[in-house]
Amino acid sequence: MRVPGAFGTRPLDRFRILPDHRVAQSPWCAQLCSPVGGDAGGPLVGSMTRVLCAFGTRPEAIKMAPVVAELGTRPGIDCSVAVTAQHRELLDEVLDLFGILPDHDLDVMTAAQTPSEVAARILGNVGDLLAKSDPDWVLVQGDTTTAMAMALGAFHAGVRVGHVEAGLRTGDRLHPFPEEVNRRVVSMVADLHFAPTASARANLLAEGIDDASVIVTGNTVVDAFVEISARPFDTTGTPLEGVPLGEGRLVVLTAHRRESLGAPLREAFQAVRALVERYDDLRIVYPVHPNPDVRGAAFDVLGQVDRVHLVSPLDYRSFVGLLSQAHLVLTDSGGVQEEAPSAGVPVLVLRDVTERPEAIEAGTARLVGTTATRIVSAASRLLDDRSAYEAMARASNPYGDGRARIRIADAFDAGR
């Protein structure tokens, strides 16, 4: 495993995040979460702890990269990386960006794969992987099929499970699908829950999870965003080359949720078209998801619309650069709901429910669903009313201070 040396050294004052992020402290770690570097609680592990970080998609890799880097700096921790390659090319791009060389690669991706097929292939291989790597802990992230299957396989093998970004809930098992069920399964088998917010912690406690096993850390996506934002960005050679990003107000669109496919997604695209026709200074950039159903609807509704740029999926560095220049974001992505507030960009969420209510409560995001009238109304208010826009743009990011990776690593390093 190879990771970059210094991670997350960027000053935080340019980002809309709370520099004194308050974390709910569990009895298990009285001093674990503040201040970083202080004495920790009782020991979790022995003299050398083997932690296997497992992930398989681009979002997981982005959020786990800071953790992998931090664990690699701890002399008492032997950190290794296993990827499932649930998403092959998108995963490899992030691995290259963060300089991570996996120790194990299950390479499970196939064309037109279903969640059940992905889970079956992972579960069919995880036993041999764990026997070979012999970890004390398997650390998974989020709510993907990879996270669920790796956590379940570790549980079957008697290996302890840590869960990064634990406790997100919508309360509806079909929204998002299959993520809501995936993360509930992980919570059932996890031994240590790294909740990104106090609300996520409350969700876990309401389900009977032991308070002593829950640590509020902030979200590692803030760590990743701050780190990547510090790097130089040039659109040359990227799908953004030739897009006049500096002309007019830039709106970034991302939309791909499985539950929105069909009529809901097309209606959201109709709303985007209506906004461009209403405001002649708007420029839309939409990195189109490779799903054929998404691409078909996007090009059908928006393909010939002036000032709408349908581009190929962006590498993470390009996406961070694009987001940093945006005036407004329209998205159904969970990760973007967390990233955009770090850049001070208001977010309209193209979903009816979200497992990230903190953004709504903090005022950095607003739920608008996929109904065209709601989207156009909400966006128009922000485009027309400067005070309404500034209220969202200046709201503090509820997802942390960019040190979540340190708090997670401290948990495995506790008692040393």
C-alpha positions as CSV (number, residue, x, y, z in Angstrom):
1,M,0.0,0.0,0.0
2,R,1.3,3.5,-0.9
3,V,-0.3,6.7,0.1
4,P,0.7,10.4,0.0
5,G,2.7,11.7,2.9
6,A,1.0,14.9,4.1
7,F,-2.8,14.8,4.1
8,G,-5.2,17.6,4.9
9,T,-2.7,20.4,5.6
10,R,-4.7,23.0,3.9
11,P,-5.9,26.0,6.0
12,L,-9.6,25.8,6.7
13,D,-10.5,29.5,6.6
14,R,-11.5,29.4,2.9
15,F,-14.1,26.7,3.5
16,R,-17.6,26.9,5.0
17,I,-16.9,24.6,7.8
18,L,-17.0,25.0,11.6
19,P,-13.4,25.2,12.8
20,D,-14.5,24.2,16.3
21,H,-16.7,21.3,15.1
22,R,-18.4,19.9,18.2
23,V,-18.5,16.1,18.3
24,A,-20.7,14.0,20.6
25,Q,-18.4,12.0,22.8
26,S,-19.2,8.5,23.8
27,P,-18.3,7.2,27.3
28,W,-15.9,4.8,25.6
29,C,-13.7,7.7,24.4
30,A,-13.9,10.5,26.8
31,Q,-11.0,12.4,25.2
32,L,-10.8,10.6,21.9
33,C,-12.5,13.3,19.8
34,S,-11.0,16.5,21.3
35,P,-8.5,17.8,21.0
36,V,-6.7,15.7,18.4
37,G,-3.6,14.1,19.9
38,G,-4.8,14.1,23.5
39,D,-4.9,11.1,25.7
40,A,-7.4,8.5,24.5
41,G,-9.7,6.1,26.4
42,G,-9.2,2.4,27.1
43,P,-7.3,0.2,24.7
44,L,-9.1,-1.3,21.7
45,V,-6.2,-3.4,20.5
46,G,-2.9,-5.0,21.2
47,S,0.7,-3.9,20.3
48,M,0.1,-4.0,16.5
49,T,-3.3,-3.7,15.0
50,R,-4.0,-5.0,11.5
51,V,-6.8,-2.9,9.8
52,L,-8.0,-4.0,6.4
53,C,-9.7,-1.0,4.6
54,A,-12.2,-2.4,2.1
55,F,-14.1,-0.4,-0.6
56,G,-15.1,-0.7,-4.2
57,T,-16.7,2.4,-5.6
58,R,-15.6,6.0,-6.3
59,P,-17.5,7.6,-3.4
60,E,-16.1,5.0,-1.0
61,A,-12.6,5.6,-2.2
62,I,-12.8,9.3,-1.9
63,K,-14.0,9.1,1.7
64,M,-11.7,6.3,2.7
65,A,-8.5,7.8,1.2
66,P,-8.0,10.2,4.1
67,V,-8.4,7.4,6.5
68,V,-6.0,5.1,4.7
69,A,-3.4,7.9,4.6
70,E,-3.8,8.6,8.3
71,L,-3.7,5.0,9.4
72,G,-0.5,4.6,7.4
73,T,1.2,7.2,9.6
74,R,0.5,5.3,12.8
75,P,3.4,3.1,13.9
76,G,1.2,0.8,15.9
77,I,-1.2,0.1,12.9
78,D,-0.6,-2.2,10.0
79,C,-3.0,-0.9,7.4
80,S,-3.8,-2.7,4.2
81,V,-6.3,-2.0,1.4
82,A,-8.7,-4.4,-0.4
83,V,-10.8,-3.2,-3.3
84,T,-13.7,-5.1,-4.8
85,A,-13.8,-2.9,-7.9
86,Q,-17.6,-2.8,-7.8
87,H,-17.0,0.2,-10.1
88,R,-13.7,-0.5,-12.0
89,E,-12.7,2.6,-13.9
90,L,-14.2,5.2,-11.5
91,L,-12.5,3.5,-8.6
92,D,-9.1,3.3,-10.4
93,E,-9.2,7.1,-11.1
94,V,-9.5,7.9,-7.4
95,L,-6.9,5.4,-6.4
96,D,-4.5,7.1,-8.7
97,L,-5.4,10.6,-7.5
98,F,-4.7,9.7,-3.9
99,G,-1.7,7.5,-4.7
100,I,-3.2,4.3,-3.2
101,L,-2.0,0.9,-4.3
102,P,-4.4,-1.8,-3.1
103,D,-2.9,-4.9,-1.5
104,H,-5.9,-7.0,-2.7
105,D,-8.2,-6.6,-5.7
106,L,-11.3,-8.8,-6.0
107,D,-12.1,-7.2,-9.4
108,V,-15.8,-8.2,-9.3
109,M,-17.3,-5.8,-11.8
110,T,-19.1,-7.2,-14.8
111,A,-21.3,-5.5,-17.4
112,A,-25.0,-4.8,-16.4
113,Q,-24.3,-6.2,-12.9
114,T,-27.1,-6.3,-10.3
115,P,-26.6,-5.6,-6.6
116,S,-27.3,-9.3,-5.9
117,E,-24.6,-10.4,-8.3
118,V,-22.1,-8.0,-6.8
119,A,-22.9,-9.2,-3.3
120,A,-22.6,-12.8,-4.3
121,R,-19.2,-12.4,-5.9
122,I,-17.9,-10.5,-2.9
123,L,-19.2,-13.0,-0.4
124,G,-17.8,-15.8,-2.5
125,N,-14.3,-14.4,-2.2
126,V,-14.1,-12.6,1.1
127,G,-13.4,-15.7,3.1
128,D,-10.2,-16.4,1.2
129,L,-9.3,-12.7,1.4
130,L,-9.6,-12.6,5.2
131,A,-7.8,-15.9,5.6
132,K,-4.9,-14.5,3.6
133,S,-4.8,-11.0,5.1
134,D,-5.7,-12.1,8.7
135,P,-6.9,-8.6,9.9
136,D,-8.0,-7.7,13.4
137,W,-10.5,-5.2,11.9
138,V,-12.3,-4.8,8.5
139,L,-13.1,-1.1,8.0
140,V,-15.9,-0.3,5.5
141,Q,-17.5,2.9,4.4
142,G,-21.0,4.0,3.8
143,D,-23.9,2.0,2.3
144,T,-22.7,0.4,-0.9
145,T,-23.2,-3.3,-1.8
146,T,-19.4,-3.6,-1.2
147,A,-19.7,-2.2,2.3
148,M,-22.6,-4.5,3.2
149,A,-21.1,-7.7,1.7
150,M,-17.6,-7.1,3.1
151,A,-19.0,-6.3,6.6
152,L,-21.2,-9.4,6.5
153,G,-18.3,-11.6,5.3
154,A,-16.1,-10.3,8.1
155,F,-18.9,-11.0,10.6
156,H,-19.1,-14.6,9.3
157,A,-15.4,-14.9,9.7
158,G,-15.4,-13.6,13.2
159,V,-13.5,-10.4,12.3
160,R,-14.4,-7.1,14.0
161,V,-16.0,-4.5,11.7
162,G,-15.6,-0.7,11.8
163,H,-18.1,1.4,9.9
164,V,-17.2,4.8,8.6
165,E,-20.2,7.2,8.0
166,A,-22.4,5.1,10.2
167,G,-26.0,6.0,11.2
168,L,-27.3,7.7,8.1
169,R,-31.1,6.9,7.7
170,T,-34.1,8.0,5.7
171,G,-36.5,5.6,7.4
172,D,-37.7,4.3,4.1
173,R,-36.0,1.1,3.0
174,L,-36.7,1.8,-0.7
175,H,-35.3,5.3,-0.7
176,P,-32.5,5.2,-1.4
177,F,-32.4,1.7,-2.8
178,P,-30.5,-0.5,-2.0
179,E,-28.4,1.8,0.2
180,E,-30.9,2.2,3.1
181,V,-31.0,-1.6,3.7
182,N,-27.2,-1.9,3.0
183,R,-26.3,0.5,5.8
184,R,-28.7,-1.1,8.2
185,V,-27.1,-4.5,7.6
186,V,-23.7,-3.0,8.3
187,S,-24.9,-1.4,11.5
188,M,-26.2,-4.8,12.7
189,V,-22.8,-6.5,12.4
190,A,-20.4,-3.6,13.1
191,D,-18.4,-3.4,16.4
192,L,-17.4,0.3,16.0
193,H,-19.5,3.0,14.5
194,F,-17.9,6.2,13.2
195,A,-20.9,8.5,12.9
196,P,-20.4,11.7,10.9
197,T,-22.8,13.8,12.9
198,A,-24.6,13.8,16.2
199,S,-27.9,13.1,14.3
200,A,-26.4,10.0,12.8
201,R,-25.3,8.9,16.3
202,A,-28.9,9.4,17.6
203,N,-30.2,7.2,14.8
204,L,-27.8,4.4,15.9
205,L,-28.8,4.8,19.6
206,A,-32.5,4.7,18.7
207,E,-31.9,1.3,17.0
208,G,-30.3,-0.1,20.2
209,I,-26.6,0.3,19.2
210,D,-24.4,0.5,22.3
211,D,-23.5,4.1,23.0
212,A,-20.0,3.0,23.9
213,S,-19.4,1.8,20.4
214,V,-20.4,5.0,18.6
215,I,-17.9,7.9,18.0
216,V,-18.9,11.1,16.2
217,T,-16.0,12.1,13.9
218,G,-17.3,14.4,11.2
219,N,-17.4,13.2,7.6
220,T,-14.2,12.2,5.9
221,V,-15.4,13.8,2.6
222,V,-14.5,17.2,4.1
223,D,-11.0,15.9,4.7
224,A,-10.8,14.8,1.1
225,F,-12.3,18.0,-0.3
226,V,-9.9,20.3,1.6
227,E,-6.9,18.2,0.5
228,I,-7.8,18.0,-3.2
229,S,-8.9,21.7,-3.4
230,A,-5.3,22.6,-2.4
231,R,-4.0,21.1,-5.6
232,P,-3.6,23.0,-8.9
233,F,-6.5,22.6,-11.3
234,D,-6.4,23.0,-15.1
235,T,-9.2,22.0,-17.4
236,T,-6.8,21.1,-20.2
237,G,-7.3,17.5,-21.2
238,T,-10.5,17.1,-19.1
239,P,-14.1,17.0,-20.2
240,L,-14.3,20.6,-19.1
241,E,-11.8,21.8,-21.6
242,G,-13.5,24.4,-23.8
243,V,-16.4,25.0,-21.4
244,P,-16.5,28.7,-20.6
245,L,-16.8,28.3,-16.8
246,G,-16.1,32.0,-16.1
247,E,-19.0,33.2,-18.2
248,G,-22.3,33.8,-16.3
249,R,-23.6,32.0,-13.2
250,L,-22.5,28.4,-13.1
251,V,-25.0,25.7,-12.1
252,V,-23.6,22.2,-11.5
253,L,-26.0,19.4,-12.0
254,T,-25.6,15.8,-10.9
255,A,-28.4,13.3,-11.2
256,H,-28.3,9.5,-11.3
257,R,-30.3,8.0,-8.4
258,R,-31.9,4.6,-9.3
259,E,-35.2,5.6,-7.7
260,S,-35.4,8.7,-10.0
261,L,-35.0,6.9,-13.3
262,G,-37.8,7.4,-15.8
263,A,-40.4,10.1,-15.5
264,P,-39.0,11.8,-12.3
265,L,-35.6,12.2,-13.8
266,R,-37.0,13.6,-17.1
267,E,-39.1,16.1,-15.2
268,A,-36.0,17.3,-13.3
269,F,-34.3,17.8,-16.6
270,Q,-37.3,19.7,-17.9
271,A,-36.9,22.0,-14.9
272,V,-33.2,22.6,-15.8
273,R,-34.2,23.5,-19.3
274,A,-36.8,25.9,-18.1
275,L,-34.3,27.7,-15.8
276,V,-31.8,28.2,-18.7
277,E,-34.6,29.6,-20.8
278,R,-35.6,32.0,-18.0
279,Y,-32.1,33.2,-17.1
280,D,-29.9,34.1,-20.0
281,D,-26.8,34.3,-17.7
282,L,-27.0,30.7,-16.5
283,R,-24.6,28.1,-17.6
284,I,-25.3,24.4,-16.7
285,V,-22.6,21.8,-16.5
286,Y,-23.8,18.2,-16.1
287,P,-21.2,15.4,-15.8
288,V,-23.6,12.7,-17.2
289,H,-23.6,9.4,-15.4
290,P,-22.8,6.4,-17.7
291,N,-26.0,4.6,-16.9
292,P,-27.8,4.3,-20.3
293,D,-31.1,5.3,-18.9
294,V,-29.6,8.5,-17.4
295,R,-27.7,9.4,-20.6
296,G,-30.7,8.7,-22.8
297,A,-33.0,11.1,-20.8
298,A,-30.3,13.7,-20.4
299,F,-29.4,14.0,-24.1
300,D,-33.1,13.7,-25.1
301,V,-34.2,16.7,-22.9
302,L,-31.0,18.8,-22.7
303,G,-28.8,17.7,-25.5
304,Q,-29.6,20.6,-27.8
305,V,-30.1,23.3,-25.2
306,D,-27.9,26.4,-25.5
307,R,-25.6,26.9,-22.4
308,V,-26.1,23.4,-21.2
309,H,-22.9,21.3,-21.3
310,L,-23.4,17.6,-21.1
311,V,-19.9,16.3,-20.4
312,S,-18.4,12.9,-19.6
313,P,-17.9,11.9,-16.0
314,L,-15.2,13.9,-14.3
315,D,-12.3,12.7,-12.3
316,Y,-12.5,13.9,-8.7
317,R,-10.0,16.7,-9.0
318,S,-11.9,18.1,-11.9
319,F,-15.2,17.8,-10.1
320,V,-13.8,19.6,-7.0
321,G,-12.5,22.3,-9.3
322,L,-15.9,22.7,-11.0
323,L,-17.8,22.7,-7.7
324,S,-15.5,25.4,-6.3
325,Q,-16.5,27.7,-9.2
326,A,-20.3,26.9,-9.0
327,H,-23.0,29.4,-8.0
328,L,-25.6,26.8,-7.4
329,V,-25.8,23.0,-7.3
330,L,-28.7,20.7,-8.3
331,T,-28.0,17.2,-7.2
332,D,-29.4,13.9,-6.0
333,S,-26.0,12.8,-4.8
334,G,-25.4,12.3,-1.1
335,G,-21.8,13.1,-1.3
336,V,-22.3,16.3,-3.1
337,Q,-24.7,17.4,-0.3
338,E,-21.7,17.1,1.9
339,E,-19.0,18.6,-0.4
340,A,-20.8,21.7,-1.7
341,P,-21.2,23.4,1.7
342,S,-17.4,23.2,2.0
343,A,-17.2,25.5,-1.0
344,G,-20.0,27.8,0.2
345,V,-22.3,26.7,-2.6
346,P,-26.1,26.3,-1.9
347,V,-27.5,22.9,-2.8
348,L,-31.0,22.0,-4.1
349,V,-31.5,18.3,-3.5
350,L,-33.4,16.5,-6.2
351,R,-34.9,13.9,-3.9
352,D,-38.0,13.7,-1.7
353,V,-36.1,12.4,1.3
354,T,-32.5,12.5,2.4
355,E,-30.4,10.6,4.9
356,R,-28.4,13.8,5.4
357,P,-30.9,16.0,7.3
358,E,-28.1,18.0,8.9
359,A,-27.6,20.0,5.7
360,I,-31.3,20.9,5.6
361,E,-31.2,21.9,9.2
362,A,-28.0,23.9,8.9
363,G,-29.5,25.7,5.9
364,T,-26.8,24.6,3.4
365,A,-29.3,22.5,1.4
366,R,-33.0,22.3,0.6
367,L,-35.1,19.4,-0.5
368,V,-37.0,20.1,-3.8
369,G,-37.7,16.6,-5.2
370,T,-38.0,16.0,-8.9
371,T,-41.2,18.0,-9.6
372,A,-40.4,20.7,-12.2
373,T,-42.4,23.5,-10.5
374,R,-40.7,23.0,-7.2
375,I,-37.2,22.9,-8.7
376,V,-37.8,26.0,-10.8
377,S,-39.4,27.9,-7.9
378,A,-36.6,27.1,-5.4
379,A,-33.9,27.8,-7.9
380,S,-35.5,31.1,-9.0
381,R,-35.7,32.3,-5.4
382,L,-32.0,31.8,-5.0
383,L,-31.2,33.3,-8.4
384,D,-33.4,36.4,-7.8
385,D,-33.1,37.0,-4.0
386,R,-29.5,37.8,-3.0
387,S,-30.3,37.6,0.8
388,A,-31.8,34.2,0.4
389,Y,-28.8,33.1,-1.6
390,E,-26.3,34.5,0.9
391,A,-28.1,32.9,3.8
392,M,-27.5,29.4,2.3
393,A,-24.0,30.2,0.9
394,R,-22.7,31.4,4.3
395,A,-24.2,28.7,6.5
396,S,-21.6,26.5,8.2
397,N,-20.9,23.0,7.0
398,P,-22.4,20.6,9.5
399,Y,-20.2,17.8,8.4
400,G,-17.0,18.6,10.2
401,D,-13.7,20.4,10.4
402,G,-11.6,18.2,8.1
403,R,-10.1,16.1,10.9
404,A,-12.5,13.1,10.8
405,R,-9.6,10.8,9.6
406,I,-7.6,11.6,12.7
407,R,-10.5,10.8,15.1
408,I,-11.0,7.5,13.3
409,A,-7.3,6.6,13.4
410,D,-7.2,7.5,17.1
411,A,-9.9,4.9,17.8
412,F,-7.6,2.2,16.5
413,D,-4.6,3.7,18.2
414,A,-6.3,4.2,21.5
415,G,-4.4,3.2,24.6
416,R,-0.9,3.2,23.0
